[in-house]
């Protein structure tokens, strides 16, 4: 069976933690910041953990050891 290739788009958007959890940045931070209140902007700064089947899929799409 051939080696799995890294999906470059996934590698740019997601990071694996030391324990193998998948983290990502929240959406909605690119433009139109003036209409969003401070509480919302502060919460958008934080990263979030990906849950469930999506996390398993994204971890598989990233090359092992990345």
Backbone as XML, in Angstrom:
<?xml version="1.0"?>
<chain id="A" units="angstrom">
  <residue number="1" name="UNK">
    <atom name="N" x="0.845" y="-1.179" z="0.000"/>
    <atom name="CA" x="0.000" y="0.000" z="0.000"/>
    <atom name="C" x="0.894" y="1.247" z="0.000"/>
  </residue>
  <residue number="2" name="UNK">
    <atom name="N" x="0.615" y="2.221" z="-0.868"/>
    <atom name="CA" x="1.479" y="3.402" z="-0.934"/>
    <atom name="C" x="1.296" y="4.315" z="0.278"/>
  </residue>
  <residue number="3" name="UNK">
    <atom name="N" x="2.293" y="5.163" z="0.466"/>
    <atom name="CA" x="2.220" y="6.123" z="1.564"/>
    <atom name="C" x="1.102" y="7.115" z="1.320"/>
  </residue>
  <residue number="4" name="UNK">
    <atom name="N" x="0.510" y="7.614" z="2.407"/>
    <atom name="CA" x="-0.507" y="8.659" z="2.298"/>
    <atom name="C" x="0.183" y="10.001" z="2.087"/>
  </residue>
  <residue number="5" name="UNK">
    <atom name="N" x="-0.327" y="10.783" z="1.167"/>
    <atom name="CA" x="0.218" y="12.124" z="0.951"/>
    <atom name="C" x="-0.457" y="13.106" z="1.897"/>
  </residue>
  <residue number="6" name="UNK">
    <atom name="N" x="0.282" y="14.137" z="2.271"/>
    <atom name="CA" x="-0.264" y="15.196" z="3.103"/>
    <atom name="C" x="-1.178" y="16.071" z="2.265"/>
  </residue>
  <residue number="7" name="UNK">
    <atom name="N" x="-2.373" y="16.386" z="2.789"/>
    <atom name="CA" x="-3.240" y="17.377" z="2.152"/>
    <atom name="C" x="-2.764" y="18.745" z="2.626"/>
  </residue>
  <residue number="8" name="UNK">
    <atom name="N" x="-2.148" y="19.506" z="1.718"/>
    <atom name="CA" x="-1.516" y="20.772" z="2.092"/>
    <atom name="C" x="-2.531" y="21.775" z="2.643"/>
  </residue>
  <residue number="9" name="UNK">
    <atom name="N" x="-3.768" y="21.778" z="2.107"/>
    <atom name="CA" x="-4.774" y="22.718" z="2.593"/>
    <atom name="C" x="-5.140" y="22.411" z="4.043"/>
  </residue>
  <residue number="10" name="UNK">
    <atom name="N" x="-5.180" y="21.138" z="4.399"/>
    <atom name="CA" x="-5.483" y="20.738" z="5.772"/>
    <atom name="C" x="-4.331" y="21.097" z="6.695"/>
  </residue>
  <residue number="11" name="UNK">
    <atom name="N" x="-3.120" y="20.881" z="6.235"/>
    <atom name="CA" x="-1.934" y="21.173" z="7.051"/>
    <atom name="C" x="-1.844" y="22.658" z="7.395"/>
  </residue>
  <residue number="12" name="UNK">
    <atom name="N" x="-2.280" y="23.529" z="6.464"/>
    <atom name="CA" x="-2.233" y="24.967" z="6.701"/>
    <atom name="C" x="-3.306" y="25.423" z="7.687"/>
  </residue>
  <residue number="13" name="UNK">
    <atom name="N" x="-4.440" y="24.737" z="7.726"/>
    <atom name="CA" x="-5.577" y="25.187" z="8.527"/>
    <atom name="C" x="-5.652" y="24.557" z="9.912"/>
  </residue>
  <residue number="14" name="UNK">
    <atom name="N" x="-5.082" y="23.382" z="10.086"/>
    <atom name="CA" x="-5.202" y="22.638" z="11.332"/>
    <atom name="C" x="-3.821" y="22.315" z="11.891"/>
  </residue>
  <residue number="15" name="UNK">
    <atom name="N" x="-3.734" y="22.185" z="13.217"/>
    <atom name="CA" x="-2.497" y="21.788" z="13.878"/>
    <atom name="C" x="-2.808" y="20.631" z="14.819"/>
  </residue>
  <residue number="16" name="UNK">
    <atom name="N" x="-1.849" y="19.717" z="14.951"/>
    <atom name="CA" x="-1.978" y="18.623" z="15.905"/>
    <atom name="C" x="-1.265" y="19.005" z="17.199"/>
  </residue>
  <residue number="17" name="UNK">
    <atom name="N" x="-1.906" y="18.744" z="18.331"/>
    <atom name="CA" x="-1.264" y="18.973" z="19.618"/>
    <atom name="C" x="-0.380" y="17.775" z="19.941"/>
  </residue>
  <residue number="18" name="UNK">
    <atom name="N" x="0.361" y="17.871" z="21.030"/>
    <atom name="CA" x="1.256" y="16.789" z="21.438"/>
    <atom name="C" x="0.488" y="15.490" z="21.700"/>
  </residue>
  <residue number="19" name="UNK">
    <atom name="N" x="-0.724" y="15.612" z="22.229"/>
    <atom name="CA" x="-1.530" y="14.437" z="22.544"/>
    <atom name="C" x="-2.354" y="13.934" z="21.364"/>
  </residue>
  <residue number="20" name="UNK">
    <atom name="N" x="-2.201" y="14.577" z="20.203"/>
    <atom name="CA" x="-2.901" y="14.112" z="19.012"/>
    <atom name="C" x="-4.255" y="14.752" z="18.774"/>
  </residue>
  <residue number="21" name="UNK">
    <atom name="N" x="-4.609" y="15.756" z="19.584"/>
    <atom name="CA" x="-5.860" y="16.478" z="19.344"/>
    <atom name="C" x="-5.653" y="17.450" z="18.190"/>
  </residue>
  <residue number="22" name="UNK">
    <atom name="N" x="-6.746" y="17.817" z="17.531"/>
    <atom name="CA" x="-6.674" y="18.715" z="16.376"/>
    <atom name="C" x="-7.238" y="20.069" z="16.786"/>
  </residue>
  <residue number="23" name="UNK">
    <atom name="N" x="-6.455" y="21.143" z="16.543"/>
    <atom name="CA" x="-6.952" y="22.486" z="16.847"/>
    <atom name="C" x="-6.985" y="23.332" z="15.584"/>
  </residue>
  <residue number="24" name="UNK">
    <atom name="N" x="-7.862" y="24.339" z="15.590"/>
    <atom name="CA" x="-8.054" y="25.201" z="14.422"/>
    <atom name="C" x="-8.430" y="26.597" z="14.879"/>
  </residue>
  <residue number="25" name="UNK">
    <atom name="N" x="-8.243" y="27.563" z="13.975"/>
    <atom name="CA" x="-8.694" y="28.921" z="14.234"/>
    <atom name="C" x="-10.172" y="29.030" z="13.910"/>
  </residue>
  <residue number="26" name="UNK">
    <atom name="N" x="-10.847" y="29.945" z="14.593"/>
    <atom name="CA" x="-12.263" y="30.160" z="14.338"/>
    <atom name="C" x="-12.450" y="30.980" z="13.068"/>
  </residue>
  <residue number="27" name="UNK">
    <atom name="N" x="-13.592" y="30.791" z="12.436"/>
    <atom name="CA" x="-13.909" y="31.528" z="11.213"/>
    <atom name="C" x="-14.493" y="32.892" z="11.556"/>
  </residue>
  <residue number="28" name="UNK">
    <atom name="N" x="-14.434" y="33.825" z="10.595"/>
    <atom name="CA" x="-15.083" y="35.121" z="10.761"/>
    <atom name="C" x="-14.155" y="36.219" z="11.226"/>
  </residue>
  <residue number="29" name="UNK">
    <atom name="N" x="-12.868" y="36.080" z="11.003"/>
    <atom name="CA" x="-11.893" y="37.050" z="11.506"/>
    <atom name="C" x="-11.213" y="37.817" z="10.375"/>
  </residue>
  <residue number="30" name="UNK">
    <atom name="N" x="-11.677" y="37.680" z="9.138"/>
    <atom name="CA" x="-10.962" y="38.255" z="7.998"/>
    <atom name="C" x="-11.318" y="39.715" z="7.723"/>
  </residue>
  <residue number="31" name="UNK">
    <atom name="N" x="-12.592" y="40.059" z="7.806"/>
    <atom name="CA" x="-13.007" y="41.423" z="7.464"/>
    <atom name="C" x="-14.301" y="41.749" z="8.201"/>
  </residue>
  <residue number="32" name="UNK">
    <atom name="N" x="-14.785" y="42.985" z="8.032"/>
    <atom name="CA" x="-15.990" y="43.479" z="8.705"/>
    <atom name="C" x="-15.865" y="43.415" z="10.228"/>
  </residue>
  <residue number="33" name="UNK">
    <atom name="N" x="-14.704" y="43.804" z="10.731"/>
    <atom name="CA" x="-14.459" y="43.738" z="12.170"/>
    <atom name="C" x="-15.173" y="44.853" z="12.933"/>
  </residue>
  <residue number="34" name="UNK">
    <atom name="N" x="-15.455" y="45.947" z="12.261"/>
    <atom name="CA" x="-16.058" y="47.093" z="12.948"/>
    <atom name="C" x="-17.469" y="46.797" z="13.432"/>
  </residue>
  <residue number="35" name="UNK">
    <atom name="N" x="-18.172" y="45.903" z="12.776"/>
    <atom name="CA" x="-19.554" y="45.607" z="13.181"/>
    <atom name="C" x="-19.632" y="44.542" z="14.274"/>
  </residue>
  <residue number="36" name="UNK">
    <atom name="N" x="-18.514" y="43.892" z="14.581"/>
    <atom name="CA" x="-18.503" y="42.849" z="15.612"/>
    <atom name="C" x="-18.075" y="43.474" z="16.937"/>
  </residue>
  <residue number="37" name="UNK">
    <atom name="N" x="-18.749" y="43.085" z="18.021"/>
    <atom name="CA" x="-18.415" y="43.677" z="19.312"/>
    <atom name="C" x="-17.147" y="43.056" z="19.905"/>
  </residue>
  <residue number="38" name="UNK">
    <atom name="N" x="-16.633" y="43.686" z="20.946"/>
    <atom name="CA" x="-15.350" y="43.288" z="21.524"/>
    <atom name="C" x="-15.352" y="41.878" z="22.071"/>
  </residue>
  <residue number="39" name="UNK">
    <atom name="N" x="-16.437" y="41.492" z="22.702"/>
    <atom name="CA" x="-16.520" y="40.146" z="23.270"/>
    <atom name="C" x="-16.411" y="39.088" z="22.180"/>
  </residue>
  <residue number="40" name="UNK">
    <atom name="N" x="-17.073" y="39.355" z="21.060"/>
    <atom name="CA" x="-17.041" y="38.418" z="19.937"/>
    <atom name="C" x="-15.642" y="38.339" z="19.332"/>
  </residue>
  <residue number="41" name="UNK">
    <atom name="N" x="-14.975" y="39.493" z="19.197"/>
    <atom name="CA" x="-13.630" y="39.514" z="18.622"/>
    <atom name="C" x="-12.623" y="38.801" z="19.519"/>
  </residue>
  <residue number="42" name="UNK">
    <atom name="N" x="-12.760" y="38.963" z="20.833"/>
    <atom name="CA" x="-11.866" y="38.273" z="21.758"/>
    <atom name="C" x="-12.043" y="36.765" z="21.667"/>
  </residue>
  <residue number="43" name="UNK">
    <atom name="N" x="-13.287" y="36.329" z="21.512"/>
    <atom name="CA" x="-13.511" y="34.883" z="21.415"/>
    <atom name="C" x="-13.014" y="34.329" z="20.083"/>
  </residue>
  <residue number="44" name="UNK">
    <atom name="N" x="-13.022" y="35.166" z="19.034"/>
    <atom name="CA" x="-12.525" y="34.720" z="17.728"/>
    <atom name="C" x="-11.004" y="34.583" z="17.710"/>
  </residue>
  <residue number="45" name="UNK">
    <atom name="N" x="-10.319" y="35.269" z="18.635"/>
    <atom name="CA" x="-8.859" y="35.168" z="18.702"/>
    <atom name="C" x="-8.400" y="33.784" z="19.139"/>
  </residue>
  <residue number="46" name="UNK">
    <atom name="N" x="-9.201" y="33.151" z="19.975"/>
    <atom name="CA" x="-8.822" y="31.859" z="20.546"/>
    <atom name="C" x="-8.970" y="30.746" z="19.529"/>
  </residue>
  <residue number="47" name="UNK">
    <atom name="N" x="-8.157" y="29.720" z="19.697"/>
    <atom name="CA" x="-8.295" y="28.549" z="18.838"/>
    <atom name="C" x="-9.275" y="27.597" z="19.487"/>
  </residue>
  <residue number="48" name="UNK">
    <atom name="N" x="-9.830" y="26.697" z="18.686"/>
    <atom name="CA" x="-10.742" y="25.714" z="19.254"/>
    <atom name="C" x="-10.332" y="24.317" z="18.834"/>
  </residue>
  <residue number="49" name="UNK">
    <atom name="N" x="-10.740" y="23.345" z="19.622"/>
    <atom name="CA" x="-10.447" y="21.950" z="19.325"/>
    <atom name="C" x="-11.526" y="21.402" z="18.405"/>
  </residue>
  <residue number="50" name="UNK">
    <atom name="N" x="-11.123" y="20.599" z="17.456"/>
    <atom name="CA" x="-12.066" y="19.951" z="16.549"/>
    <atom name="C" x="-12.526" y="18.669" z="17.222"/>
  </residue>
  <residue number="51" name="UNK">
    <atom name="N" x="-13.839" y="18.401" z="17.156"/>
    <atom name="CA" x="-14.427" y="17.273" z="17.862"/>
    <atom name="C" x="-14.859" y="16.168" z="16.905"/>
  </residue>
  <residue number="52" name="UNK">
    <atom name="N" x="-14.923" y="14.977" z="17.398"/>
    <atom name="CA" x="-15.580" y="13.866" z="16.725"/>
    <atom name="C" x="-14.904" y="13.359" z="15.459"/>
  </residue>
  <residue number="53" name="UNK">
    <atom name="N" x="-15.753" y="12.959" z="14.511"/>
    <atom name="CA" x="-15.280" y="12.321" z="13.286"/>
    <atom name="C" x="-14.433" y="13.268" z="12.444"/>
  </residue>
  <residue number="54" name="UNK">
    <atom name="N" x="-14.761" y="14.563" z="12.456"/>
    <atom name="CA" x="-13.985" y="15.538" z="11.695"/>
    <atom name="C" x="-12.540" y="15.579" z="12.181"/>
  </residue>
  <residue number="55" name="UNK">
    <atom name="N" x="-12.341" y="15.495" z="13.494"/>
    <atom name="CA" x="-10.983" y="15.507" z="14.052"/>
    <atom name="C" x="-10.194" y="14.295" z="13.575"/>
  </residue>
  <residue number="56" name="UNK">
    <atom name="N" x="-10.841" y="13.149" z="13.554"/>
    <atom name="CA" x="-10.171" y="11.912" z="13.115"/>
    <atom name="C" x="-9.793" y="12.013" z="11.648"/>
  </residue>
  <residue number="57" name="UNK">
    <atom name="N" x="-10.696" y="12.563" z="10.828"/>
    <atom name="CA" x="-10.434" y="12.717" z="9.398"/>
    <atom name="C" x="-9.282" y="13.673" z="9.156"/>
  </residue>
  <residue number="58" name="UNK">
    <atom name="N" x="-9.280" y="14.829" z="9.834"/>
    <atom name="CA" x="-8.232" y="15.825" z="9.630"/>
    <atom name="C" x="-6.872" y="15.290" z="10.083"/>
  </residue>
  <residue number="59" name="UNK">
    <atom name="N" x="-6.850" y="14.529" z="11.175"/>
    <atom name="CA" x="-5.589" y="13.958" z="11.638"/>
    <atom name="C" x="-5.033" y="12.964" z="10.640"/>
  </residue>
  <residue number="60" name="UNK">
    <atom name="N" x="-5.921" y="12.238" z="9.974"/>
    <atom name="CA" x="-5.472" y="11.251" z="8.982"/>
    <atom name="C" x="-4.940" y="11.950" z="7.727"/>
  </residue>
  <residue number="61" name="UNK">
    <atom name="N" x="-5.532" y="13.091" z="7.346"/>
    <atom name="CA" x="-5.112" y="13.803" z="6.155"/>
    <atom name="C" x="-3.747" y="14.490" z="6.319"/>
  </residue>
  <residue number="62" name="UNK">
    <atom name="N" x="-3.396" y="14.780" z="7.582"/>
    <atom name="CA" x="-2.061" y="15.326" z="7.841"/>
    <atom name="C" x="-1.081" y="14.159" z="7.875"/>
  </residue>
  <residue number="63" name="UNK">
    <atom name="N" x="0.094" y="14.373" z="7.373"/>
    <atom name="CA" x="1.087" y="13.301" z="7.342"/>
    <atom name="C" x="1.480" y="12.926" z="8.778"/>
  </residue>
  <residue number="64" name="UNK">
    <atom name="N" x="1.799" y="11.679" z="9.023"/>
    <atom name="CA" x="2.238" y="11.275" z="10.369"/>
    <atom name="C" x="3.483" y="12.056" z="10.790"/>
  </residue>
  <residue number="65" name="UNK">
    <atom name="N" x="3.497" y="12.487" z="12.031"/>
    <atom name="CA" x="4.648" y="13.224" z="12.550"/>
    <atom name="C" x="4.621" y="14.696" z="12.242"/>
  </residue>
  <residue number="66" name="UNK">
    <atom name="N" x="3.544" y="15.219" z="11.667"/>
    <atom name="CA" x="3.463" y="16.654" z="11.351"/>
    <atom name="C" x="2.851" y="17.388" z="12.512"/>
  </residue>
</chain>
